Amino acid sequence: MNAVKIAAAAVLALFALGAQAHPAKPLSDRQITEIIQHRINHSPVLDGDVINVETHQGRVHLTGQVDSRFERHVAKRIALKVPGVKSVKLDLGIIND
């Protein structure tokens, strides 16, 4: 009986920490692209109108122009934080560096 209580407590603890019984379905390339573009468009640092996002098999390609190396770094970090992103290739020209 004690083992059952311990197992039940462990399951409840996992759910409390956000663990799921079934792993989430991986994001598609289209979903990854949309999430990254949305986050770039709503970033207070970046001008999303000049950054294009493409994804193929989890590999993200950012193209366009940014104002600084810092903005380029921010764009890359945004992309890398999206689940399912395997790598990020940057083809972002820097205008004012």
Beta strands, then each sheet from edge to edge (+ up, - down):
strand 1: 51-56
strand 2: 59-66
strand 3: 87-94
sheet 1: 1+ 2- 3-
end
